C-alpha cells in the first residue's frame, strides 16, 4: 500500500494531467507568436485583459469538476498561448 505522501502526489499528478488535457483541447498547444510546440512545459497562458485567477493556480489546486471547468473555460478565453521565451519578451520588452 502506498504512503499518504505517495497518494497525494499521484492525485496531484492526475489532477494536473486532467487540467492540461482540458486546456489544450480549448487552446492549441503552440505559441501563438512564434509557433513553438516542442515542449508543453515551456508554454504559458498569457492573459490579454483582466484576469480573475492564474491558470496555473487552477491546474495545480482546483478539483476537476463541472463548476471549475466552466470557470476555467471563461478564463482561457481571455488568454493566448505563448512559449516561455515570447512570454518573457512580451513582459520585459524595452
Buried (B, 14 or more C-beta within 10 A) or exposed (E): EEEEEEEEEEEEEEBBEBBBEBBBEEBEBBBBBEEBBEEEEBBBBBBEEEEEEEBEEBBEEBEBEEEBBEBBEEBBEBBBBBBBBBBEBEEEEE
